[in-house]
Amino acid sequence: MMSAVHTLFLTIIILSYLGYYLDKKMNTFPIVFLLSLIFGLFLGFYQLIRITNMKKK
């Protein structure tokens, strides 16, 4: 099982890279990159909170 920090880090990195790749492909940099970065931050912190709450129970 991955730790909460790894989950947060990987979620942000993967979604940011995906956004960067799509921006380069569609020539729209930095629009998709920023949207995917923000989504990755929200999703990563949601996962972090969820994992830490599960460990408390």
Secondary structure, 3 states (H helix, E strand, C coil): CCCHHHHHHHHHHHHHHHHHHHHHHHCCCCHHHHHHHHHHHHHHHHHHHHHHHHHHC
